[in-house]
Amino acid sequence: MPFRGIAGHSGPIATIRRILGSGRVAHAYLFSGPEGIGKKKVATAFIEALFCGKAEGCGECISCRKILSGNHPDIHTLEPDGQFIKVDQVRGLQKDLSYRPYEALRKACIIDGADRFNLSSGNSLLKTLEEPPGNALIILLATNIDTVLPTIRSRCQQLSFSGVPVEEIAGFLENNGVDADIARVAASLAEGSIARALSLCSEEIMAERSEVITTACNLSLKNMIDLFSFGEQFDKDREKTLQIIGILTSFWRDMLHLASGSSDLVNSDLSTLLERETSRRSREALLRGLDQLGKTRQALLRNANVRLSMDVLSMQLAI
């Protein structure tokens, strides 16, 4: 995908364009920013332009077509195997990069999960970052820059990415045939991620959103069976659970806004439910719920047990 097909990220893309125009491409870059906002798309577009030899990929030459189909022989990818990227994976990548390019002038690699190296696998990568074989380009992607090993950060040129603005996401969705009201809600819930916004756009997901919010609002400490049943449905799907937490966070935040007299609401299509549930909760209870939603999200991102985390959250949201 050429740069012009990517929504948002005008700053990092402008920097990459200058790098390509100067002809002084570094051997390693570290892209950091929230998950799902398009860092990998920008990295792929960077490589596409480099291999195409133009300001951005033309999308028509053999190289661009192979990159689009995901089968260019000179592009390698590396992702965590489980919780971490392992030493054997790094050694396999080093072996791949040691061979001469098949078609391009150099090889390239995208490492998705630069914040998920352990000490041994990270140290194994250092020599390659300092002197990539055959002048290979290595682009590392990280969600949390603070958890990337300092030795890795120091050997990369860094580019920081932020979420795509809500207005841009909503416009993108509408241009792709999504109903305007659904596009607005999905964009607001997406936390800057077009990929997440797209996943929220179906009528099924929107209906499920309403059901989950209603169930969470009805949790009661007087009914422990229903309370623990709520957490049970998220026992195995971590990604889905994180999505649900995002939905609940937006609703609890809307309730706090409403309680404070603000009309700036994400879930305006659920206004009747919002007004009813806000009237049942104190400001302190809303703040406590938002705090626990944030803590639960962070715990799940650190690989905490999903069921246990949701049981604790259920008790904090219950009234």
C-alpha positions in Angstrom: 0.0 0.0 0.0 1.4 3.4 -0.9 1.5 6.2 1.6 -1.4 8.0 0.0 -3.7 5.1 0.9 -3.0 5.3 4.7 -5.3 7.4 6.9 -3.6 9.7 9.4 0.1 9.7 10.5 1.0 12.7 8.3 4.0 13.5 10.6 5.8 10.2 10.5 5.0 9.7 6.8 6.5 13.1 6.0 9.6 12.2 7.9 9.9 8.9 6.0 9.4 10.7 2.7 12.3 13.0 3.6 14.5 10.0 4.5 13.7 8.4 1.2 14.3 11.6 -0.7 17.7 12.1 0.9 18.8 8.6 0.1 20.2 8.2 3.6 18.1 5.3 4.9 19.3 4.1 8.3 19.6 0.4 9.0 17.1 0.2 11.9 13.9 2.1 12.8 11.7 1.8 15.8 8.0 2.8 15.3 6.1 3.2 18.6 2.5 3.9 19.4 -0.8 2.4 20.3 -1.7 -1.0 19.0 -3.8 -1.3 15.8 -3.3 2.3 14.6 -1.4 1.4 11.4 2.3 1.3 12.3 2.8 -1.9 10.3 1.0 -0.4 7.2 3.4 2.6 7.3 6.4 0.2 7.7 5.2 -1.8 4.7 4.7 1.3 2.7 8.3 2.5 3.6 9.7 -0.8 2.3 7.5 -0.7 -0.7 8.8 2.8 -1.7 12.4 1.7 -1.0 12.1 -1.4 -3.2 10.2 0.5 -5.9 12.8 3.2 -6.0 10.2 6.0 -6.1 8.8 8.6 -3.6 6.2 5.9 -2.8 5.3 2.5 -4.1 3.7 2.6 -7.5 1.5 -0.3 -6.7 1.9 -1.7 -10.2 5.4 -3.1 -10.6 6.3 -6.7 -9.8 7.9 -5.7 -6.5 4.8 -3.7 -5.3 2.4 -6.4 -6.4 4.4 -9.0 -4.5 4.5 -6.8 -1.4 0.8 -6.3 -1.6 0.2 -10.0 -1.8 2.5 -10.6 1.1 4.9 -12.9 -0.7 8.0 -10.8 -1.6 11.0 -13.1 -1.0 13.2 -10.3 0.4 10.8 -9.2 3.2 10.8 -11.1 6.5 8.5 -10.7 9.5 9.0 -11.7 13.1 6.3 -11.8 15.8 6.2 -13.1 19.4 5.8 -16.8 19.8 3.6 -16.8 22.8 4.4 -14.0 25.4 7.9 -13.2 24.0 10.1 -13.2 21.0 12.5 -16.1 21.5 16.2 -16.5 20.9 15.6 -19.2 18.2 13.3 -16.9 16.3 16.0 -14.2 16.3 18.6 -16.7 15.1 16.3 -17.8 12.3 15.8 -14.2 11.2 19.6 -13.6 11.3 20.0 -16.7 9.0 17.4 -15.3 6.6 19.0 -11.9 6.5 22.5 -13.4 5.9 21.5 -14.6 2.4 21.8 -12.3 -0.6 18.6 -10.6 -1.7 16.6 -12.6 -4.4 15.1 -9.7 -6.2 15.5 -6.3 -4.4 18.7 -4.5 -3.8 18.5 -5.3 -0.1 16.5 -7.3 2.4 14.0 -5.9 4.8 12.4 -7.1 8.0 9.5 -6.0 10.2 9.6 -7.1 13.8 6.1 -6.7 15.3 6.6 -6.8 19.1 9.8 -5.0 19.9 8.5 -4.5 23.4 8.3 -8.3 23.8 11.9 -9.3 23.7 13.3 -11.0 26.8 16.8 -10.2 27.8 18.5 -13.1 25.9 16.6 -12.7 22.6 17.0 -8.9 22.7 20.8 -9.2 23.3 20.9 -11.7 20.4 19.5 -9.1 18.1 21.9 -6.3 19.0 24.7 -7.2 16.6 22.2 -7.4 13.7 20.8 -4.0 14.6 24.3 -2.5 14.6 25.5 -4.1 11.3 22.6 -5.7 9.4 24.0 -8.1 6.8 23.8 -6.9 3.2 22.6 -3.5 4.4 19.2 -4.9 5.4 16.5 -2.6 6.6 15.0 -3.5 10.0 11.8 -1.9 11.2 10.7 -2.7 14.8 7.1 -2.0 16.0 6.3 -1.4 19.6 3.1 -0.5 21.5 4.9 0.6 24.7 8.2 2.3 24.1 9.1 2.3 27.8 9.2 -1.5 27.8 11.6 -1.8 24.8 15.0 -2.8 26.0 17.2 0.3 26.2 20.0 -1.4 24.2 17.5 -1.9 21.3 16.2 1.7 21.5 19.7 3.1 21.4 20.5 1.3 18.1 17.4 2.5 16.2 16.1 5.7 14.7 12.8 6.4 16.5 9.4 7.5 15.1 6.5 8.1 17.4 2.9 7.4 16.2 -0.3 8.5 17.7 -3.9 7.4 17.2 -5.8 8.5 14.1 -8.2 11.4 15.0 -11.8 10.4 15.5 -13.0 12.7 12.6 -10.6 11.0 10.2 -11.6 7.5 11.2 -15.3 8.4 10.9 -14.7 9.9 7.5 -12.8 6.9 6.4 -15.6 4.6 7.5 -18.3 6.6 5.8 -16.3 6.7 2.6 -16.3 2.9 2.8 -20.0 2.6 3.1 -20.6 2.6 6.8 -23.7 4.4 8.2 -22.8 7.8 9.6 -24.2 7.1 13.1 -22.4 3.8 13.3 -19.2 5.3 11.9 -19.3 8.0 14.6 -19.7 5.6 17.5 -17.2 3.1 16.1 -14.6 5.9 15.5 -15.1 7.2 19.1 -14.6 3.7 20.5 -11.6 2.8 18.4 -9.0 4.6 20.4 -7.3 5.9 17.3 -7.3 2.5 15.5 -8.9 2.2 12.1 -8.6 -1.6 12.3 -10.5 -1.6 15.6 -13.1 0.8 14.2 -13.7 -1.5 11.2 -14.2 -4.5 13.6 -16.8 -2.5 15.5 -18.9 -1.5 12.5 -21.1 -4.5 12.0 -24.7 -4.5 13.2 -24.0 -7.7 15.2 -21.1 -6.0 17.1 -23.2 -2.9 17.8 -26.1 -5.1 19.1 -23.6 -7.0 21.2 -22.3 -3.7 22.5 -25.7 -2.7 23.8 -26.2 -6.1 25.4 -22.9 -6.1 27.2 -23.4 -2.6 28.5 -26.8 -3.4 29.8 -25.6 -6.6 31.5 -22.7 -4.7 33.1 -25.0 -2.0 34.3 -27.3 -4.6 36.0 -24.5 -6.3 37.9 -25.4 -6.5 41.6 -23.5 -7.6 44.7 -26.8 -9.2 45.8 -26.7 -11.6 42.8 -23.3 -13.3 42.8 -24.3 -15.9 40.3 -25.0 -13.3 37.6 -21.9 -11.3 38.6 -19.5 -14.2 38.1 -21.4 -15.4 35.0 -20.5 -12.1 33.4 -16.8 -12.8 33.8 -17.1 -16.4 32.7 -18.1 -15.5 29.1 -14.6 -13.8 28.6 -12.7 -16.8 29.9 -10.5 -17.5 26.9 -10.6 -14.5 24.4 -8.2 -11.9 25.6 -8.6 -9.6 22.5 -12.4 -9.7 22.7 -12.2 -8.9 26.4 -10.0 -5.9 25.7 -12.6 -4.7 23.2 -15.4 -5.1 25.7 -13.4 -3.2 28.3 -13.0 -0.4 25.8 -16.8 -0.3 25.2 -17.5 -0.3 28.9 -14.9 2.4 29.5 -16.5 4.7 27.0 -20.0 4.2 28.6 -18.7 4.8 32.1 -16.9 7.9 30.9 -20.1 9.1 29.3 -22.0 8.6 32.5 -19.4 10.7 34.3 -19.7 13.4 31.7 -23.4 13.3 32.0 -23.2 13.5 35.8 -21.0 16.6 35.4 -23.4 18.3 33.1 -21.5 17.7 29.8 -23.3 16.7 26.6 -20.1 15.4 24.9 -21.1 11.8 24.7 -19.8 8.9 22.6 -22.8 6.6 23.2 -25.4 9.1 22.3 -27.5 6.5 20.6 -28.0 4.9 24.0 -29.1 8.1 25.7 -32.0 6.6 27.5 -29.9 3.9 29.1 -27.2 6.5 29.9 -29.6 8.8 31.7 -31.1 5.9 33.7 -27.8 4.4 34.8 -26.2 7.7 35.6 -29.0 8.5 38.0 -28.3 5.2 39.9 -24.7 5.9 40.6 -22.7 8.5 42.6 -19.8 10.4 41.1 -17.5 8.4 43.4 -18.9 5.1 42.1 -18.4 6.2 38.5 -14.8 7.2 39.2 -14.1 4.0 41.0 -15.5 2.0 38.0 -13.4 3.9 35.5 -10.3 3.4 37.6 -10.9 -0.4 37.8 -11.6 -0.6 34.0 -8.2 1.1 33.4 -6.5 -1.3 35.9 -8.1 -4.3 34.3 -7.0 -3.3 30.8 -3.4 -2.8 32.0 -3.5 -6.2 33.8 -4.7 -8.0 30.6 -2.0 -6.3 28.5 0.5 -7.7 31.0 -1.0 -11.2 30.4 -3.0 -11.4 33.6 -5.6 -14.2 33.9 -8.7 -13.1 32.0 -11.3 -14.7 34.1 -9.9 -13.5 37.4 -9.4 -10.0 36.1 -13.1 -9.8 34.9 -14.4 -11.2 38.2 -12.6 -8.4 40.1 -13.9 -5.9 37.6 -17.5 -7.2 37.9 -17.4 -6.7 41.6 -16.2 -3.1 41.2 -18.8 -2.2 38.7 -21.7 -3.8 40.6 -24.1 -1.8 42.6 
